[in-house]
Amino acid sequence: MDVVWRLGSANTADVLKALPGDEQLAYTTVLTTLRILEEKGYLRHTKDGKSFVYHPVVDRAEVRRGALRHLVSRFFQNSPELLVSNLIADEQLTPKHLQRLKKMIEER
């Protein structure tokens, strides 16, 4: 999804080329993933010659919010406070990060 969001639209070869890392996935693996994302309603496709060009249907921020809600409900007993306390305790946040978080909370 990240590649399609970044590019705006992409065919399978575009996604394969844009994936990070040294180890490349198989073309069919990327194609299968794109089809699954389309079935789930995250992407749609248009036809360009013989290839399908995939376009995002959902906004990245919307997906992030949904994933975060799922994470909080599944692993943190529906408690955003528990999520934040675990993040602060387990991650080595710098004072700069903590200051930014404090500012975001105050502005909310």
N, C-alpha and C positions, 0 to 999 in steps of 0.2 A: 504494500500500500504506500509506503514511504516514497518509493521510486515514482509511482504513478502520481502521487500528490505533487512531488517535486517537479516532474516533467509536465504535468497538466494532462497529458494523455501519452500512452505508450503501447507499442505492440510487444509481443513476447521477447523478441530479440533486443528491443530497447531496454526492457527490464533486466534481462540477463546481462547485458553489457554494463548497466549502471549499478549492479549489485556490488557492495563493498566486499573486500576480502580477497585473499589469494586463491582460495579454493572455489572454483566455479561450479554452480549447480547444473544439472542436466536441463536441456531445453524443455523436455517433457515435464520435469518437476515444476518449472516456473509456469508453464502452460496450465498444468493441473491446478496450481495454486491460484492463478488468475481466474480460472473457471469456478473454483470453489468460492472465491471472493465475490464473483458475479452472482452465483446462486444465492449467496447470503445477503445480497443487496448492497454491497459496498461499491461495486463497479458495474458499468454497463459497457457494451461494446458497439462499435460501428464497423462496417466492413470497408477495407481499403485494398482493393484488388483481391488477392488471395488471403490476406492476413486480417486479423481482428485488431482493432485499435481500442484499447480499454481506457475508460474515462471514470474518474471518481464520482460517485453519487452522493457520498456523505462527506461532510466537512471533517478535517483532521481534529479540530477542537471538540466537535461533537463525539467523535470516537474516543478521544482521550477521556472526556467526562464520563462516558459510559463504562469504559474500562476501569477507571478509578472507582466508580460506584460499585462495580462488580468486585474489585479487589477489597474495598472496605467491607462490603457485606460478607464476602467469603472468608477473609482471613483476619479481619479486625472487628468482628462482632458488631458491625454497623456503627462503629465508633471512629469518626475522623480523628478524634483526640488520640486514640490508641495508635492509629497510623502515624501521626506526626511524632508522637513520643518514641515510637520504634525507629522512625527515620532519624531523629536526632540522636538517639542512643546508639544505633548501629552504624550509621554513616559518620565519617569523620568530616563533619561540616566545619568549614573555616569560620572565624568570627565574621568575615564579610558576608558569607552565606546566611549566617544567623541574623545579621543585621538587616539584610534584605527581606528575610522572612518576617522579621518583627515589623518592618515598615509596611509590608503587604497586609499584615493582620491589622495594624493600626489604621490603615487607609480603608479597610473593609468596613 
